[in-house]
């Protein structure tokens, strides 16, 4: 019997679709920023940029926008 109420652990909090794929993309881009010597938004003991990026995204500290979603919204408003 499958438990359909299980959700992935790492999701973007403000993402109504709870997209793990979107979480991975946003966290990967943030990790690249951290590797390029941008300052982390969280004080932490970890020095790994991927772990720090995932935590920042999970806590909702990273803002992002989805151009495809914005285009869909504009199209629906024009109808």
PyMOL commands that set and color helices and strands:
alter all, ss='L'
color gray80, all
select helices_A, chain A and resi 20-35+49-58+67-78
alter helices_A, ss='H'
color red, helices_A
deselect
rebuild
show_as cartoon
